[in-house]
Amino acid sequence: MKRSIILGVIAVILLVIYSTMMSDYVTLPICAVLLLVIAANEYWRRHHSDDSVSKPHELTVDELTAEYGEPDDVILVNATRANEAMGVILVYKDFFVVEGCRIEKRDITGVTFNNSGTPYARGEYQVIIDIKQGQDYLHVNAGYDAAWTKDVAEEIKKNM
């Protein structure tokens, strides 16, 4: 259940309890209106969401090649997402397409990998691409295999 629904139901329950304790019958219709507003909001969000706009992580490799042309090489980052923008890095002469975003090769200052896990949760290994513009880092999830992630980082370095 969504957090907004839970909070709305709690608010309605508290208003009902308050209205019965104070014997004020004005707050009971307010509770009903509040509940209707919450229900209408949820209905609107479920049935009128804009699914036509693709997010970069929802793009497929075919859509990326249609936009940027046929790549010189394709680096498979995550085999479970091989047909998605999140699963591959497209290599062109002067740039990479990483997670659907174009990154010029001259803007990359370093490539390494890291385990994103903590002592409390198992995390994926990530390829970290250091971009000199604004000291940004791009973290690309590569799965749970350290050797695979190391090979992906070396493949990126080789194609720079």
Buried (B, 14 or more C-beta within 10 A) or exposed (E): EEEEEEEBBEBBEEBBEEBEEEEEEEBEEBBEEBBEEBEEEBEEEEEEEEEEEEEBEEBBBEBBBEEEEEBEEBBBBBEEBEEBBBBBBBBBEEBBBBBBEBBEBEBBEEBBBBEEEEEEEEEBBBBBBBBEEEEEEBBBBBBEEEEBBBBBBEBBEEBE
